């Protein structure tokens, strides 16, 4: 009853405020008419001025036992809907929503007519409209490959001068491979074979173009050449319903070749993409490499397809993982990362999760899935319901709404929720006599024996013989394949209860280990150091391999089959889970904005500002507006990982040190003990720069860091070398560490302005003429990398340290293996050179230092000439800044 009331709320508001428009805009209580509202890009290709929502909802009305409303709706469609509009629409969306809606409406209309109470006047009008629409879609198939163009003009087709389409070269695999059910049903209903022939040709072409070694297909294909444009492969957006239609085409049409193809693909999916409970995209040519580390919400349909296929265990696992994400965010975000953080925050009220919930309940009889359904209903009413319908979520984190209610919400969501709770006596027909299309439209199974105009070919030689006892030649009967025992599903779900809340099961504490109350892994994630040979040997034994990335990070990948034993593999899995949890916890810490290192000494006077990464410990520069100012000094040892041996040079100065070989916090403690007032860690990865690398944050060591009171900043290699070069040339270099750069008035406020600033106008003019563009120079610290960079690039590296960006946004250059979990951490940078390899030697003490004052000028000049002849670093830098002279001239008024 609650589902019926919700449907009435949505449907009545559409009919009252939007019809005959395609969709309802529930926040403004009006219809969405294409061309009258701001364009939403490809999303609007589903709208064709053909009362989309009404057509998409037709068979839902009958499923919900609203036969009178159905009869009225059919009459409106016949009377009002015009399919001959001069408008460009998506072939895929028009097929599944409009053609599917008309065929679904026709299917239930003839069923009701046969029952003798309703629709006695009906004479196939919806089928005639479906045939008209089918002919309007056929021009899209006018390609050499047989793959359809992605768009077609309903009035002018594709290549007509007024069509405004037909120039596209690419289409998605699902777009070309999700036609066979509707087109074949249209052919079987009408006896016109051309529709089924075109749809089969498109499917045949995709099958022929699969990657033969992996048996996977890509996301996007060229419709003319058949080349894969996007070579990543998964079960979500862009591919999803292609797999669905292969299996369902076998069910509906009885053609064994479709099942053979599906089984071949399914074997590849379970071999490469399925990493229970996750489903991660891989590269079709290198399927052991993950293509990304996030999942999109459309893959939520896959557990339902697995139930139809008869493989229930992974279906339960993936569904439970998705449910945990929903319990955390109320809805399934459009995309989320492997550690279950929001990647894309929208949720347009998609029904795929409800679909899988229905199928799992039908398969298991487990009342748990009724509770899942109740949660979906409660969340829809609590968070999405508005006075004029149900509004999509613009951001699941904030609960903000978007002014849209897509037609699939009425076509699918309420259908699956009603069927989930309905008893057999609540239905006026047997739902088992029909198959659902991807839009949940009903097509009768008797079509398999009607108007079979397509000859079947014996193509068994094309298919690989698969050793899988689960590949049956008939539709799986869930009552036979798995027991109708609620405990069966519960036993599979139980290990996944904490998969989202804490990313993974809680690790064993030290106290528990000492008490022997649980298994003691040989290596804990928090203790791991990538430069420790003993640790590396333990990882190898556990089947965990180490991949060194170009940017200095370290990626960990576990291959359970490479472990020394099953127990070692379990230890490896526990280690990876701990690493993911530790990385996730660090990433969830406060995301800090970039900081500034400003060179304020002669001859820079604050004009050089370097973008610096903050630390998650030590002094918070945002709360100390004055910042920390001091001369810089290079420490010994240069890595700062042991007691400082030159404390007299460091005391009351800002210490310079190199990244690597120990934790950031350890470096900070060592220089603080030596009397430093601040610290700058310089990246040892040659050529790294804030212009090309994401914002880097220095994380703590997992312990309490309240004892660190000095500010710590991180400079990439390119920026760090600017300071090191300045030291070589000018020896005494003073910098200001702050939350953002200051103008000169602020820098010298309360201080006597040095004479050399007043008396050096000529020198400054000459310098200004030399100043020009430098990639590392930031004219405005507030423009430094921030929001666009910190999403997945928060580098929580215990110095040379623990970085976890691979569990955030994907790095296409560093895909992880799909065999298990993958974590990127540079837990102690293995590339960090020792003190002797430091990229920036300390200023050497020369004999001239002890010479009388009158000799200093000559000595300095000679030294400078000698340096210029070798590298001329500062001259090069100064010569690079000409284009920024105007910005420098504005410095008296504006902040950098």
Long-range contacts (C-beta under 8 A, 24 or more apart in sequence): 2-377, 3-64, 3-377, 3-414, 3-417, 3-418, 3-421, 4-64, 4-418, 6-377, 6-380, 6-381, 6-385, 6-390, 6-414, 7-60, 7-64, 7-410, 7-414, 7-418, 9-385, 9-389, 9-390, 10-389, 10-390, 10-405, 10-409, 10-410, 10-414, 11-57, 11-69, 11-410, 13-388, 13-389, 14-53, 14-54, 14-389, 14-405, 14-410, 15-54, 17-388, 18-53, 19-51, 19-53, 19-54, 19-76, 20-51, 20-54, 20-76, 20-80, 20-81, 21-51, 22-46, 22-47, 22-48, 22-49, 22-50, 22-51, 22-52, 22-53, 22-407, 23-47, 23-52, 23-53, 23-404, 23-405, 23-406, 23-407, 24-53, 24-388, 24-389, 24-405, 25-403, 25-404, 25-405, 26-386, 26-388, 26-389, 26-390, 26-391, 26-403, 26-404, 26-405, 27-386, 27-388, 27-391, 27-401, 27-402, 27-403, 28-388, 28-403, 29-387, 29-388, 32-404, 34-87, 42-90, 45-88, 45-89, 45-90, 45-93, 45-151, 46-89, 46-90, 46-93, 46-94, 46-97, 46-406, 46-407, 47-89, 48-83, 48-85, 48-87, 48-89, 48-94, 48-98, 48-154, 49-82, 49-85, 49-87, 50-81, 50-82, 50-83, 50-85, 50-98, 51-76, 51-77, 51-80, 51-81, 52-97, 52-98, 52-407, 53-407, 53-410, 54-81, 55-81, 55-97, 55-98, 55-101, 55-102, 55-105, 56-97, 56-98, 56-101, 56-407, 56-408, 56-410, 56-411, 56-439, 57-101, 57-407, 57-410, 57-411, 58-101, 58-102, 58-104, 58-105, 58-108, 58-126, 59-101, 59-104, 59-105, 59-107, 59-108, 59-415, 59-441, 59-442, 60-410, 60-411, 60-414, 60-415, 60-440, 62-108, 62-111, 62-112, 62-428, 62-429, 63-415, 63-418, 63-419, 63-427, 63-431, 63-442, 64-414, 64-415, 64-418, 65-426, 65-427, 65-428, 67-112, 67-117, 67-118, 67-428, 68-118, 70-105, 70-108, 70-109, 70-112, 70-118, 71-118, 71-119, 74-105, 74-109, 74-119, 74-122, 74-125, 74-126, 77-102, 77-105, 77-126, 77-129, 78-125, 78-126, 78-129, 81-129, 83-129, 83-132, 83-133, 83-136, 83-154, 84-136, 84-154, 84-155, 85-154, 85-155, 86-153, 86-154, 86-155, 86-156, 86-162, 87-153, 87-154, 87-155, 88-151, 88-152, 88-153, 88-154, 88-163, 88-164, 88-165, 89-151, 89-152, 89-153, 89-154, 90-150, 90-151, 90-175, 91-137, 91-140, 91-148, 91-149, 91-150, 91-151, 91-152, 91-175, 92-150, 92-172, 92-174, 92-175, 92-178, 92-179, 94-133, 94-137, 94-152, 95-137, 95-178, 95-179, 95-182, 95-183, 96-178, 96-182, 96-241, 96-437, 96-438, 96-439, 96-441, 97-407, 97-408, 97-411, 97-439, 98-133, 99-130, 99-133, 99-134, 99-137, 99-182, 99-186, 100-181, 100-182, 100-437, 100-439, 100-441, 101-411, 101-439, 101-441, 102-126, 102-127, 102-129, 102-130, 102-133, 103-127, 103-130, 103-182, 103-185, 103-186, 103-189, 103-441, 103-443, 104-437, 104-441, 104-442, 104-443, 106-130, 106-189, 107-434, 107-441, 107-442, 107-443, 107-444, 108-429, 108-442, 111-429, 111-444, 115-428, 115-429, 127-189, 127-190, 130-186, 130-189, 131-186, 131-190, 131-192, 134-183, 134-186, 134-195, 138-194, 138-195, 138-198, 141-198, 141-201, 141-202, 143-223, 143-224, 144-224, 145-205, 145-223, 145-224, 145-225, 145-226, 146-198, 146-201, 146-202, 146-204, 146-205, 147-171, 147-176, 147-202, 147-205, 147-206, 147-221, 147-223, 147-226, 148-175, 148-176, 148-179, 148-198, 148-202, 148-223, 149-223, 150-175, 150-223, 168-223, 169-222, 169-223, 169-224, 170-220, 170-221, 170-222, 170-223, 170-229, 171-220, 171-221, 171-223, 172-219, 172-220, 172-221, 172-238, 172-239, 173-206, 173-217, 173-218, 173-219, 173-220, 173-221, 173-238, 173-239, 173-242, 174-237, 174-238, 174-239, 174-240, 174-241, 174-242, 176-202, 176-205, 176-206, 176-221, 176-223, 176-242, 177-202, 177-203, 177-206, 177-241, 177-242, 177-245, 177-246, 178-241, 178-242, 178-244, 178-245, 178-438, 179-203, 179-245, 180-245, 180-249, 180-253, 180-258, 181-245, 181-248, 181-249, 181-252, 181-435, 181-437, 181-438, 181-443, 182-437, 182-441, 184-249, 184-252, 184-253, 184-447, 185-252, 185-443, 185-447, 187-451, 187-453, 188-447, 188-450, 188-451, 188-452, 189-447, 189-450, 189-451, 190-451, 191-451, 191-453, 193-451, 193-453, 193-454, 196-453, 196-454, 197-454, 200-454, 203-245, 203-246, 203-249, 203-258, 206-242, 207-261, 210-265, 211-284, 211-285, 213-285, 214-268, 214-272, 214-284, 214-285, 214-287, 215-264, 215-265, 215-267, 215-268, 215-464, 216-265, 216-268, 216-269, 216-272, 216-273, 216-282, 216-284, 216-287, 217-242, 217-265, 217-284, 218-284, 228-284, 231-283, 231-284, 231-285, 232-281, 232-282, 232-283, 232-284, 232-291, 232-292, 233-272, 233-273, 233-281, 233-282, 233-283, 233-284, 233-287, 233-291, 234-273, 234-279, 234-280, 234-281, 234-282, 234-291, 234-295, 234-299, 235-269, 235-273, 235-279, 235-299, 235-302, 236-279, 236-281, 236-295, 236-296, 236-297, 236-298, 236-299, 237-296, 237-298, 240-298, 240-299, 240-301, 240-302, 240-438, 241-301, 241-438, 243-269, 243-305, 244-301, 244-305, 244-438, 245-438, 247-305, 247-308, 247-309, 248-308, 248-435, 248-436, 248-437, 251-308, 251-435, 251-445, 251-475, 252-435, 252-443, 252-445, 252-447, 252-448, 253-447, 253-448, 254-448, 254-449, 255-456, 256-456, 256-473, 257-456, 257-457, 257-459, 259-473, 260-459, 260-460, 260-462, 260-463, 261-463, 262-309, 263-463, 263-466, 263-468, 263-471, 264-463, 264-464, 264-466, 266-309, 266-311, 267-466, 267-468, 270-311, 270-314, 272-818, 273-818, 274-314, 275-818, 275-819, 275-820, 275-821, 276-314, 276-317, 276-318, 277-314, 277-317, 277-318, 277-320, 277-321, 277-496, 277-499, 278-318, 278-321, 278-338, 279-318, 280-338, 280-818, 282-815, 282-818, 283-815, 286-815, 287-818, 288-817, 288-818, 288-819, 289-815, 289-816, 289-817, 289-818, 290-810, 290-815, 290-816, 290-817, 290-818, 290-822, 291-810, 291-812, 291-815, 292-810, 292-812, 292-815, 293-337, 293-338, 293-806, 293-807, 293-808, 293-809, 293-810, 293-811, 293-816, 293-822, 294-335, 294-336, 294-337, 294-338, 294-343, 294-809, 294-810, 295-335, 295-336, 295-337, 295-338, 296-334, 296-335, 296-344, 297-332, 297-333, 297-334, 297-335, 297-336, 297-347, 297-350, 297-352, 297-353, 298-350, 298-352, 299-352, 300-332, 300-350, 300-352, 300-353, 300-355, 300-356, 301-352, 301-355, 301-356, 301-438, 302-356, 303-356, 303-359, 303-360, 304-352, 304-355, 304-356, 304-358, 304-359, 304-360, 307-356, 307-359, 307-360, 307-362, 307-363, 307-476, 307-478, 308-359, 308-475, 308-476, 309-470, 309-476, 310-470, 310-472, 310-476, 310-478, 310-481, 311-470, 312-360, 312-363, 312-364, 312-478, 312-481, 312-482, 312-489, 313-492, 315-356, 315-359, 315-360, 315-363, 316-360, 316-364, 316-489, 316-492, 316-493, 317-492, 317-493, 317-496, 319-353, 319-356, 319-357, 319-360, 320-492, 320-493, 320-496, 320-497, 320-499, 321-496, 321-499, 321-500, 322-353, 322-356, 323-353, 323-372, 323-375, 324-496, 324-497, 324-499, 324-500, 324-501, 325-500, 326-353, 326-375, 326-376, 326-379, 327-375, 327-500, 328-500, 328-501, 329-396, 329-397, 330-379, 330-382, 330-383, 330-396, 330-399, 331-379, 331-383, 331-384, 331-393, 331-396, 333-396, 337-792, 337-807, 337-808, 337-809, 338-580, 338-807, 338-821, 338-822, 339-503, 339-580, 339-583, 339-584, 339-587, 339-807, 339-808, 340-499, 340-500, 340-503, 341-584, 341-587, 341-588, 341-808, 342-396, 342-397, 343-809, 345-393, 345-394, 345-395, 345-396, 345-397, 345-398, 346-392, 346-393, 346-394, 346-395, 346-396, 346-402, 347-392, 347-393, 347-396, 348-392, 348-393, 348-402, 348-404, 348-406, 349-380, 349-384, 349-390, 349-392, 349-393, 349-405, 349-406, 349-409, 349-413, 350-408, 351-408, 351-409, 351-412, 351-413, 351-415, 351-416, 351-440, 354-412, 354-413, 354-416, 354-417, 354-420, 355-412, 355-416, 355-436, 355-440, 357-416, 357-420, 358-416, 358-417, 358-419, 358-420, 360-489, 361-420, 362-478, 363-478, 363-482, 364-478, 364-482, 364-484, 364-485, 364-486, 364-488, 364-489, 365-484, 365-485, 365-486, 366-486, 366-488, 366-489, 366-490, 367-486, 368-486, 368-489, 368-490, 368-493, 369-420, 370-420, 370-421, 373-417, 373-420, 373-421, 376-417, 377-417, 380-413, 408-439, 411-439, 411-440, 411-441, 412-439, 412-440, 415-440, 416-440, 502-581, 503-577, 503-580, 503-581, 503-584, 504-577, 504-578, 504-580, 504-581, 505-577, 507-574, 507-577, 507-578, 507-581, 519-570, 519-571, 519-574, 521-571, 521-574, 521-575, 522-571, 523-571, 523-575, 524-575, 524-578, 525-575, 525-578, 525-579, 525-581, 525-582, 526-578, 526-582, 526-702, 528-575, 528-579, 528-825, 528-827, 529-827, 529-828, 530-554, 530-800, 530-825, 530-826, 530-827, 530-828, 530-829, 530-830, 531-661, 531-800, 531-828, 531-829, 531-830, 531-832, 532-828, 539-572, 539-575, 541-568, 542-568, 542-569, 542-571, 542-572, 542-575, 543-568, 543-569, 543-572, 544-572, 544-575, 544-576, 546-830, 547-814, 548-830, 548-831, 549-811, 549-813, 549-814, 549-824, 550-813, 551-685, 551-688, 551-693, 552-659, 552-683, 552-684, 552-685, 552-688, 552-800, 552-826, 552-829, 552-831, 553-795, 553-797, 553-803, 553-805, 553-806, 553-814, 553-824, 553-825, 553-826, 554-803, 554-824, 554-825, 554-826, 554-827, 554-829, 554-830, 555-806, 555-814, 555-816, 555-822, 555-823, 555-824, 555-825, 556-822, 556-823, 556-824, 556-825, 557-816, 557-817, 557-819, 557-820, 557-822, 558-817, 558-819, 558-820, 558-821, 558-822, 559-817, 559-819, 559-820, 560-819, 560-820, 561-819, 573-820, 573-821, 576-820, 576-821, 576-822, 576-823, 577-821, 579-821, 579-823, 579-825, 580-804, 580-807, 580-821, 580-823, 582-702, 582-802, 582-804, 583-796, 583-802, 583-803, 583-804, 583-807, 583-823, 583-824, 583-825, 584-804, 584-807, 586-699, 586-794, 586-796, 586-802, 586-804, 587-794, 587-796, 587-804, 587-807, 587-808, 589-616, 589-699, 589-796, 590-616, 591-697, 591-790, 591-794, 592-616, 592-622, 592-697, 593-622, 593-739, 593-784, 593-786, 594-690, 594-695, 594-781, 594-784, 594-785, 594-786, 595-621, 595-713, 595-737, 595-738, 595-739, 595-740, 596-736, 596-737, 596-738, 596-739, 596-740, 596-741, 596-778, 596-781, 596-784, 596-896, 597-680, 597-713, 597-715, 597-719, 597-723, 597-735, 597-736, 597-737, 598-735, 598-736, 598-738, 598-741, 598-742, 598-747, 598-896, 599-722, 599-723, 599-726, 599-733, 599-734, 599-735, 600-629, 600-734, 600-735, 600-736, 600-747, 601-631, 601-730, 601-732, 601-733, 601-734, 601-735, 602-730, 602-754, 602-756, 602-757, 602-760, 603-730, 603-760, 603-763, 603-764, 603-767, 604-726, 605-744, 605-747, 605-757, 605-764, 606-736, 606-741, 606-742, 606-743, 606-744, 606-747, 606-891, 606-896, 607-771, 607-888, 607-891, 608-722, 608-777, 609-741, 609-777, 609-778, 609-779, 609-781, 609-896, 610-690, 610-715, 610-719, 610-722, 610-723, 610-776, 610-777, 610-778, 611-690, 611-719, 611-776, 611-778, 611-781, 611-784, 611-785, 612-680, 612-713, 612-714, 612-715, 612-719, 612-737, 613-690, 613-695, 613-696, 613-697, 613-698, 613-713, 613-714, 613-715, 613-716, 613-795, 614-697, 614-698, 614-713, 614-714, 615-664, 615-668, 615-697, 615-698, 615-711, 615-712, 615-713, 615-714, 616-697, 616-698, 616-699, 616-700, 616-705, 616-796, 617-664, 617-665, 617-668, 617-698, 617-700, 617-705, 617-708, 617-712, 618-668, 618-705, 618-708, 618-709, 618-710, 618-711, 618-712, 619-678, 619-709, 619-710, 619-711, 621-711, 621-737, 621-738, 621-739, 622-739, 624-711, 625-738, 625-739, 626-738, 627-711, 627-736, 627-737, 627-738, 627-739, 627-742, 628-654, 628-677, 628-678, 628-710, 628-711, 628-736, 628-737, 628-738, 629-734, 629-735, 629-736, 629-737, 630-654, 630-677, 630-678, 630-734, 630-735, 631-732, 631-733, 631-734, 631-735, 632-656, 632-680, 632-723, 632-727, 632-733, 632-734, 632-735, 633-676, 634-724, 634-727, 634-840, 634-842, 634-843, 635-671, 635-674, 635-676, 636-835, 636-842, 637-835, 638-835, 638-838, 638-840, 638-842, 639-667, 639-832, 639-834, 639-835, 639-838, 640-666, 640-667, 640-670, 640-671, 640-679, 640-681, 641-666, 641-667, 641-670, 642-670, 643-670, 643-673, 643-674, 644-670, 644-671, 644-673, 644-674, 647-674, 647-675, 650-674, 650-675, 650-676, 651-675, 651-676, 652-676, 652-677, 653-677, 654-678, 654-679, 654-680, 654-735, 654-737, 655-679, 655-680, 656-680, 656-682, 656-720, 656-723, 656-724, 656-840, 657-681, 657-682, 658-682, 658-684, 658-832, 658-833, 658-838, 658-839, 658-840, 659-683, 659-684, 659-685, 659-714, 659-799, 659-800, 659-829, 659-832, 660-684, 660-799, 660-800, 660-828, 660-829, 660-831, 660-832, 660-833, 661-799, 661-800, 661-828, 661-829, 661-832, 661-834, 662-798, 662-799, 662-800, 662-828, 663-700, 663-701, 663-798, 663-799, 663-801, 663-828, 664-698, 664-699, 664-700, 664-701, 664-712, 664-797, 664-798, 664-799, 664-801, 665-700, 665-701, 665-703, 665-705, 665-708, 665-798, 665-799, 666-701, 666-799, 667-712, 667-799, 668-705, 668-708, 668-710, 668-712, 669-707, 669-708, 671-710, 672-708, 672-709, 672-710, 676-710, 677-710, 678-710, 678-711, 678-712, 678-713, 678-737, 679-710, 679-711, 679-712, 679-713, 680-712, 680-713, 680-714, 680-715, 680-720, 680-723, 680-735, 680-737, 681-712, 681-713, 681-714, 681-715, 681-799, 682-715, 682-717, 682-720, 682-721, 682-723, 682-724, 682-839, 682-840, 683-714, 683-715, 683-716, 683-717, 683-720, 684-717, 684-829, 684-831, 684-832, 684-833, 684-838, 684-839, 685-716, 685-717, 685-831, 686-717, 686-839, 687-717, 687-718, 688-716, 688-717, 688-718, 689-716, 689-717, 689-718, 689-719, 689-775, 689-776, 690-716, 690-718, 690-719, 690-776, 690-778, 690-784, 690-785, 691-718, 691-775, 691-776, 693-793, 694-785, 694-789, 694-790, 694-792, 694-793, 694-794, 694-795, 694-805, 695-784, 695-785, 695-786, 695-789, 695-790, 695-793, 695-794, 695-795, 696-793, 696-795, 696-797, 697-790, 697-794, 697-795, 697-796, 698-795, 698-796, 698-797, 698-799, 698-801, 699-796, 699-797, 699-798, 699-801, 699-802, 700-798, 701-798, 702-798, 711-737, 713-737, 716-776, 717-839, 718-775, 718-776, 719-776, 720-840, 721-839, 721-840, 721-873, 722-774, 722-776, 722-877, 724-839, 724-840, 725-871, 725-873, 725-874, 725-877, 726-874, 727-840, 727-843, 728-843, 728-867, 728-873, 729-864, 729-867, 729-873, 729-874, 731-843, 740-781, 740-782, 740-895, 740-896, 741-778, 741-780, 741-781, 741-895, 741-896, 742-895, 742-896, 743-891, 743-892, 743-893, 743-894, 743-895, 743-896, 744-891, 744-892, 745-892, 767-878, 768-885, 768-888, 768-889, 769-882, 769-885, 770-875, 770-878, 770-879, 770-881, 770-882, 771-878, 771-880, 771-881, 771-882, 771-884, 771-885, 771-888, 772-879, 772-880, 772-881, 772-882, 772-883, 772-884, 772-885, 773-880, 773-881, 773-882, 773-883, 773-884, 774-877, 774-880, 774-881, 774-884, 777-881, 777-884, 778-896, 779-884, 779-887, 779-896, 780-895, 780-896, 781-895, 781-896, 782-895, 795-826, 797-825, 797-826, 797-827, 797-829, 798-827, 798-828, 799-828, 799-829, 800-826, 800-827, 800-828, 800-829, 800-830, 800-832, 801-825, 801-826, 801-827, 801-828, 801-829, 802-826, 802-827, 803-827
